[in-house]
Amino acid sequence: MVRRQIWSRNCVAVGLSAGFLEPLESTAIHLIQSGISRLLSLFPDRGFDRAIIDEYSCNMRKEYEQVRDFLVLHYRSTERRDTPFWRRCAGLPVLPWRHHPLADELPAQKLEELLGSIRMLIHGAVDRIPAHERFIAEHCAARGVRG
């Protein structure tokens, strides 16, 4: 749930006062930092320009929506099905509301070729990424710990 108007007159909602998504993730910390950074970049003088207020509110609302979509995907993509909660999460819809309008400007075959090349790039990158355990062992292993 996100406020419709995040900045109203001389009051700016930041973090959980601007919106609440869910209690288990650290996304609230990100949204606090993002809200403060964005506010500082638009910070007004003694006046409050309506365009700046609207821009801040619109951009923060979009960011909350993007975080919401990330959380839905995070919960939806799990393979857990051991409780009613996780079974319900597995049924969350993960469908885009619309496609990018530039996709309409490409002929279908050109679009398929473009998407195919993107798919190949992603698969190539994934193939080069080490497994989680290997990455930890090579880059993040605790030193001097005796078991």
C-alpha positions in Angstrom: 0.0 0.0 0.0 1.5 3.3 -1.1 0.1 6.8 -0.4 -1.3 8.6 -3.4 0.3 11.9 -2.4 3.7 11.2 -0.8 4.6 14.9 -0.6 1.9 17.3 0.5 2.7 21.0 1.1 5.6 21.0 3.7 5.2 17.4 4.7 7.1 14.5 3.0 6.4 10.9 3.9 9.5 8.8 3.9 10.0 5.1 4.3 7.1 3.3 6.1 5.1 6.5 6.4 5.0 6.7 2.6 4.0 3.1 2.1 4.2 -0.4 3.5 4.9 -3.5 1.4 5.8 -6.4 3.7 7.7 -7.0 7.0 10.2 -9.7 6.1 12.5 -7.9 3.6 15.0 -5.1 4.0 13.4 -3.1 1.2 12.1 -0.6 3.7 15.7 0.5 4.4 16.3 0.9 0.7 13.1 3.0 0.3 14.0 5.3 3.2 17.5 5.9 1.7 16.0 6.4 -1.8 13.4 8.8 -0.6 15.9 10.9 1.3 18.3 11.0 -1.7 15.6 11.9 -4.1 14.2 14.6 -1.8 17.7 16.1 -1.4 18.1 16.2 -5.2 14.9 18.1 -5.5 15.0 20.0 -2.3 13.3 23.4 -2.7 14.2 26.8 -1.6 11.5 28.6 0.5 8.9 27.9 -2.1 7.3 24.5 -2.9 7.0 24.2 -6.7 4.0 22.0 -7.5 5.9 20.3 -10.4 8.7 19.2 -8.0 6.2 17.9 -5.4 4.4 16.0 -8.1 7.6 14.6 -9.6 8.8 13.4 -6.2 5.5 11.7 -5.4 5.2 10.1 -8.8 8.8 8.8 -8.8 8.6 7.4 -5.3 5.2 5.7 -6.1 6.9 4.1 -9.1 9.8 2.9 -7.0 7.4 1.4 -4.5 5.6 -0.4 -7.3 8.9 -1.7 -8.6 9.9 -3.0 -5.2 6.4 -4.6 -4.9 6.9 -6.4 -8.2 10.3 -7.6 -7.1 8.8 -9.0 -3.8 6.0 -10.7 -5.7 8.5 -12.4 -8.0 10.7 -13.3 -5.0 7.9 -15.0 -3.2 6.3 -16.4 -6.4 9.5 -18.0 -7.7 10.3 -20.1 -4.6 10.0 -23.8 -4.8 8.6 -24.1 -1.2 5.1 -25.5 -0.9 5.3 -26.9 2.6 2.8 -24.5 4.2 -0.4 -22.7 3.2 1.6 -19.4 3.1 4.1 -20.7 0.5 1.4 -22.5 -1.5 -0.5 -19.2 -1.7 2.7 -17.3 -2.7 3.2 -19.8 -5.6 -0.1 -18.7 -7.0 0.7 -15.0 -7.1 0.4 -13.5 -10.6 3.6 -12.4 -12.3 2.4 -10.9 -15.5 3.4 -7.5 -16.9 0.6 -5.0 -17.2 1.9 -4.0 -20.7 4.8 -4.4 -23.0 7.2 -1.6 -24.0 5.7 0.5 -26.7 8.9 0.3 -28.8 8.1 -3.4 -29.3 5.2 -2.4 -31.5 7.6 -0.5 -33.8 9.6 -3.6 -34.7 8.5 -6.3 -37.2 7.7 -9.5 -35.5 10.7 -11.4 -36.9 13.1 -8.6 -35.9 11.6 -8.6 -32.4 12.0 -12.4 -32.2 15.7 -12.1 -33.3 16.3 -9.3 -30.7 14.7 -11.3 -27.9 16.6 -14.4 -29.0 19.9 -12.6 -28.8 19.1 -11.2 -25.4 18.1 -14.7 -24.2 21.5 -16.0 -25.5 23.4 -13.2 -23.7 21.6 -14.0 -20.4 22.2 -17.8 -20.7 25.9 -17.1 -21.5 26.3 -14.8 -18.5 24.5 -17.4 -16.2 26.8 -20.1 -17.5 29.9 -18.1 -16.5 28.6 -17.3 -13.0 30.1 -19.6 -10.3 27.7 -21.5 -8.0 26.9 -19.8 -4.8 29.0 -22.1 -2.7 32.0 -21.7 -4.9 31.7 -17.9 -5.0 31.6 -17.8 -1.1 34.6 -20.2 -0.9 36.6 -18.1 -3.3 35.7 -14.6 -2.2 33.9 -14.5 1.2 35.2 -17.4 3.2 35.9 -16.6 6.9 39.6 -16.7 7.6 41.1 -18.3 10.7 37.9 -20.0 11.8 38.5 -23.4 13.3 35.8 -26.0 13.2 
